[in-house]
Amino acid sequence: MKTFTYGEDNLQALDLYEPEEWNSKTLMLIHGGGWWQGDKGKEKEVAYRLTVEGYQVAAVNYRLALQSKNLFPTQNEDVETAYTWLIKNIPAFQEDNIAFIGGSTGGHLASFLGLTKGRPFVSLSGLLDLKGFYENHEKTIPKQLIIDPKLPSQKIDQEGANNAYYKWIIENLLDSINDDNLEKASIFSKVTEKSGPGLLCNSMNEIVPAYEHQRLSELLRHQQIPVETCLLSGSRHGEAYIDDVWPNILNFLTRYI
């Protein structure tokens, strides 16, 4: 594993994982954490699993939104910058052999890149509909969820819906709450006829309402863009169910990269 910087901030960095036998395909792997926490180092296990399958993987960090700094759209800008840096500086990464994958807010950012770059993307419990969620929870009192930074991604918030935390995430990310900001921060407006195909996964009773990935699926189908979905029972979030959907991920990547 090699670490590179793609910008001047310490968080504008990525880890490059190279397989023993490359299958000619590359992935950007984006961590979650509510846009305000998380680190590419937590993606090490998933990155290594993907290299075993022959993929060259870049696990990407981005600047985190906290204490009124690095607010939206900083994270979108960073993953776009990382994508451009990879294309220019790492010969293996080309516009026609790359896909994006992430869980939770990493799923949102992977979807953002896939939809805007026209490349395949995998979203595991992506927080996709910030506008709809906020409008549906006007009376919910936002509350930050304090998470041990050493806690594995697979064990974070697996107790079902947490509307107070989801609302806190939204208010922490945006400089002001209004229809325009909420719309821009949501993913649905990024869907066009040139968007890439998607694999969208979610649990039925987790922190991210299941309708969010179903709504994105409907929009992609409306544009005649291939989309696959996985809806699992229970309350597991993001990478917590990755073993269950691993065959789906590999089959999707084989089909569309």
N, C-alpha and C positions, 0 to 999 in steps of 0.2 A: 504494500500500500504506500502511495506517495501523496504528499499534501502540496497543494498549489494555492496561490492567492489569485483572485480575479479582480480585486479592487483594493483600495487603500485602507479600508476598515478591517480590523482584525477578524471580524465575522464574515468577511467576504472571502471565503476560502472553501476548498473542496478536497475530498479524499478520492484518489483514483485507484480503483481495484482492477487488476488485470488477470484474466484467466490463463490457465496453462495452455489451453487450446481455444483460440478465439473463434467464435461462430460468425464473425463479421458484423455483429450487431452491438449497439451501445445503448446504455440507459442512464438517465439522470434520476437519481433517487433522492427524494426530498423529505426531510424530517418534519414531524408535526410538533405541536406544543402550543396551540392557540395563538400563533403569531408572536407570542411574548416570551417563550421559553423553548427548550429543546436544543439538540446539537446533532451534527452529522455523525458523531461517534456512536450514538445509539443505533445507527443503521448498520453497524459493522456486521452483525450476524446475517441480516438479510442480504447485504452486499456480497458477502462470501458465498451464500447459497446461490446467488445469481451468477457469480463467476464460475461456480461448479457447472452451471448449465451453459457456459461458454460466453457469457456477456461481459463486455468491458463496462464497468460501472463507475459513475462519478456521484459520490454522496456529497450533497451541497449544503453549506450553511448560508444563512442570510441574516441581515440585521434584524434585531428583535424589537418589537414595539413595546415600550415600557416607560412609564413616567413621562408621558407626552413626547417621547422621542421615537423616531423611526416609524411614524404612523403610516397608514395606507396612503399611497401605493408603494411604499418602500420595498416591501417583500416581493411584489410583482416585478419591480424594476431590477431587483437583485437577481432573481432567478433568470430573467431575460438576459442580464449581463453575463451570468455564468454560462448560459447556453451559447451566447455569441463567443465568449472566450474559449470554450471547448472546441467549437467549430474552427476557430482561427489557430488554436495552439496545440491541439492534440489530434494528430493525423487520423486516428481511428474514428473520431467523431465527425460525421458528415450529416448534412441536412436530410439525406435520404435513408439513414440507417439508425436513427435515434428514436427512442420512446421515453416517456416520462412516467414515473411511478411515485406514489407517496401515500401516507396515511394521515387522517385527521386534517389539520391545516396543510400538511404536505400533500394530501389528496386534492385539496382546493388548488394549490399551486401547480401540481402536476396537470390538473384539468385546465387551468389557465393557459399553460404552455401548449398543451395538446390542442386546445380549441383555437388558439391564436396562431400557432405555427403549422397547423395542419398535419400533426403527427399523432401516432397512437399514444394513449395515456391510460393509466390505471389509477383509480381513486378508491382507497379503502376508507370509508366513512368520512369523506370530504365534507367540510362545513361549507355548503354551497349556496344557501339561500339566506344570507344575512338580513336582507330586507324583509322577506316573508316572516322569518322567525321573530324579528324585532316587532313587527306590526302585530303579530299574534300573541305577544307577551308584554303588552304595555304595562300591566300592573305588577309584573314580576320584579322583585327587588334584586338587582345584580349583586353577585358575591363572588369574589375571587376564590379559586380553588388552589390552595397551597400544596404543591407537589414536591416531594423529595427529588432533587435533580438526578439522583443516582437510581431512581426507580425505573426499571425496564419499561419500555413503551408498551409491552404486552400486558402490564398490570395497572396502567393508568386509567382511572375512572371507569371501572367495569360494573358499576352498580345500577346502570340504567340512566334514564333521563336526568339531566341536571340543568334545568332551565335558567337558574340563577347564574350559574357559571357561564353558560353559552351567552347570556345577555351581557355579562361582564366582559367577556372576550370582545364582543362587538363594540361596546363603549370604550374599551381600552385601545382598540385598533383605529378608530376614526377620530378626526379632530373635532368634528361636530356631527350630531345625529340629525340628518335630514334626508328626505326622499332621494335626492341626487346622490349623496354619498353612499347611502345604503344600496342603491341600485348599482353603482359603479363597483362596490365591494363584493356584490353577489356575482355568481358565475354565469347566470343564464343569459345575460346580455352579450356574452362573448361567443355564443353559438352562431356560426354562419355556415353557408354551404361549403366553405373551404376548411371547416374544422376537421380534426382527425377523429378516427374511431376511438371509442372508449369502452373500458371495462369498469363498471361501477358496482361497488359492493357496500353493504350496510347490514347491521343487525336490526331486528324489528323493534327492539325496546332499549336502545342505547341513547347516548347523549345527543347524537345527530338524528333528527326525525327521519324515518325511512322514506317519507315522501320526497325528500330533497333529491336523492339520486334517481328516484323514479321520474321526477319532473325533468331533470336533465336528459334522461333517457328519451322521454317523449319529444323534447325539442330536437334531439339528434335524429330521431326517426323521421320527424317532420321534414328535416333537411336531406333525407335519404342517406344518412351517414350510419354505417354499421355501429351497433352498440350492443353490449352484453351486460347482463346484470346478475348479481348474486344477492339474495335476500335471506339472511340467516336468522334462525331463532335465537332468543336470548338477548343479552345486553352487552356482549363483547364489542369493543370499539377498536377500529383500525387494525393494527398488526396483531392484536390479540387473537384474531381468527385467521391469521395468514396461512396456517397449516391447512385449514379446511379449504381455502380457495387457491392454494398453491398450484394445483393442476389447471385451474381456470386461467391463472395468470400466465403460466408457461404456454398453454395452448393459444391464448390470445396474442401473446407476443410473437409466437411462431407464425400465426396467420397474417399479422398486419405489419410487421417490420420488414 
